[in-house]
Amino acid sequence: MVVLKRGLWREYMPKGVYIKTQEHRDNISKNLMGRKLSEEHKQNIKKNQPTYFGDTNLFYGKTHSEKNKKIWSESKKGDKNPFYGKKHTSETIERLRQIRLNNPTYNKHPKDCRCPYCNGLSLERNPNWRGGKSFEPYPLGWNKTFKEQIRFRDGYRCQMCGKPEVENMGKLAVHHIDYFKQNISSFNLVSLCRRCHTKTNFTREHWKKFFQPFQLGLALYE
């Protein structure tokens, strides 16, 4: 008996022979419904299951072309999605929730995780804690229209790296240079991409000085 690697059977199978009709698929689904495998069967499957990690994977070192990515994306949009117009039942939602709760690896951080929560540095214990300023409300003038005006002023580009908004995978962030949410003066606001905006969450004094030339340029322009 010749054992072929995964995927190579296509080269030996005559074209058009192995085509599953919808009736064939329904019969397979019906025959497997409610079927339970024994522990011995499960272990045999696990033992004989080949690994496809690293260079043993047939797609190792390859990448999908942008054309193929777009084709696959379009093939699953709207009414082409098999779940289009459907909803999970309350029983299914509860069953999925229980699966997540009973899964020890779900939403769990690794043992060597260095995030603030795993190190017990959340809220007041975090060295970057500023008394809960991020929870304070914005003033009344802070709205979508106002922020859009700031982005328009900055040419819809990040003022740190120059990345245009269309490459930001979303709207540019409007950053407060002095980190005071109540100060919505146009001289205190700058458009930043996500990556650069994340950088400004650390070493705040450095970034305040960094944006001083930007503020000076705005003053001269005005």
N, C-alpha and C positions, 0 to 999 in steps of 0.2 A: 504493500500500500504506500502510495506516495503522499507525503504530507506537504502541502504547500503553505508558504508564508501567507499571513493575512493580506488579502487584496490580490494576490497573484493568481487566484483561481479564475479571475476575469479573463486572463490571457489564454486559458485553456478551455473555457466554456464557450461553445459556439454562440455567436451573436444572436440575440433574440430568444434563446432557449430559456434562460432563467429570468423570467419576468413575472413578478407577483401581481396578480390581479387583485382588485378590492375584495372579491369573493374569497380568494385565497387567504388574504390577510385576516378577513373576518373569521374564517374557519380556524386559523391558527390562534387568534385571540380567544375564541370560544373554547377551544380545546385546552388552553392553558389557564383559563379563568378558574380561580379557586384552587389551583394545584399547589401543593406544598411539597418542597423538597426535603428529604431526610438530611440529618446532619452529616451523614457519611457522604451523601451526594454533594452537599455544599463544599465539604472539604476536598473532594475529588476535583470539583470545578476550580476551586481556589488553587489547588496544587498544580493542575495542568494549564492554568491560565498563563499565557505568556506575558512577559513584561514588555512594555513599549516606551520605556523611559530612555532619555539620552539618545545615543546613536543607534539604539535598537528600534527606535520609532521610524516608520517609513517616511515620515515627513520631517525628519531631523535635518536641520540646516536649511530648510526651505521656508518661504513665506508666501502667503496668498497675495495675488495681485490686487490692486485697487479696483480693477474692473470686476473681478470675481466677488470681492467684498460688496460692491455696490449691487451686483446681481442678486446675491443672497439676501441682502438687506431689503431690496425691493420686493423679493418673492415672499416676504413674511409680513408685509405692511397691509394695514386695512383689512378688507374682507379676504385677503389671501392668507391671513393668519388662521391656522386651524382652530384657534380659541376665540376668533372674532365673534362678538355678539353673545358670548357665553359667560357664565359666572360660576364660581365655585359654590357648591351648596354649603350650608352652615355646618353639616356633618364633616365635609371635606376640610373646611377651614379649621375646625376643631382638631381633626386628626393630624393635619400638618403642624398645628401648634404643639400638639403633644409630642410629635416626632422631634421638633426642634428642642423642646424642653428636656427630653430624655437623651438628647445627643450631647455627650460630654465635650465634644469639640466645637459645638455651635456657639458662635459669638464669644469664644474664649481666647484670651491672650496667651501667648507662649510663656513658659516659665521665666525666660530671660528677657521678657518685655520690659522696656525702660520708659514706658509712657507714664505721665503723671498719676494716672489712676492706679496703676499697678505698684507704683512707688509710694503710694499714700500721699501724693502731693496735689490733691484736688482742692479747689476753692482756696480757703484761707492758708492752707499749708503749701501752696504753690508760690515760689519766689516771685512770679510775675503777677501775683494777685494785687489788684488795685481797688479793693473795697467793693467789688461787684459793679464797676462802672459799665460793663457790657450789658447789664440787665436794666440800666436806666433808659427811659423812653427818649426818643428823638423829639426835637421841637416841631411845632406845627408846620413850618415851612419846608420840612424835609419830606419830599414826596418823589414819585417817579419822574414827574415833569422837571423838577428842579435838578435831579441827578442827571437827567438826559441833557440838560443845558450844559452841565459841566463836561460831560463826555463830548458834546459837540464843540465846545470851546477848545478841548484838547485834541480835536481832530480824530476822535475815536481811536486813539492809540495810547498804549501804556507809556507813561512819561518816564519810566525807568529803562525799559528794554526796547521800547519802540514797537512792540507787537501790536498789530491792528486788532480791533475787536472781533472781526470775523474769524480770527484764528484762536480766540480765547475760549471757544466752546460756551459762550454765554456773554452776558453784559459785563463790561468793565466795572470793577469796584471803584467806588468814590471814597477815597481815603481822607481822613482828618489828619492833617499834618501835625497838629498839636495834641492829638488824641483826646480832644475834648468834644464830646458829641453835641454839646449845645452850641458850639461855634460853627455855624454853617456859612460863614463868610466865604465868598468865592476865592479869596486869597489863601484860605485855609484848606482848600479841597483840591485833590489831584486824582486823575484817573489812572488806575493801575490794573494790570492783569492779575489773575489769581495767584500765579507763582510769586510775583513781586509783592503783592499785597500780603502774602503769608510771611515774607521776609521782614516786613515792617512790624511784625508782632514781637520782635526781639530787638534788643539794644536800641530802645526808643530814642535816647538822646542822640545817638549817631544819625538816625533817620531825620530827626528834626533839623539837624545841621545840614544834612544832605539836601533837603528840599528848600533851604534858604535861598539859593540862587534862582530856583524856580519861582519862589514867591516874589523875589526882586524883579524878575522878568515880567511877571504879571503886573506889578505896580507900575513899571515903566510903560508897559503896553496900554494900561488904562490911562 
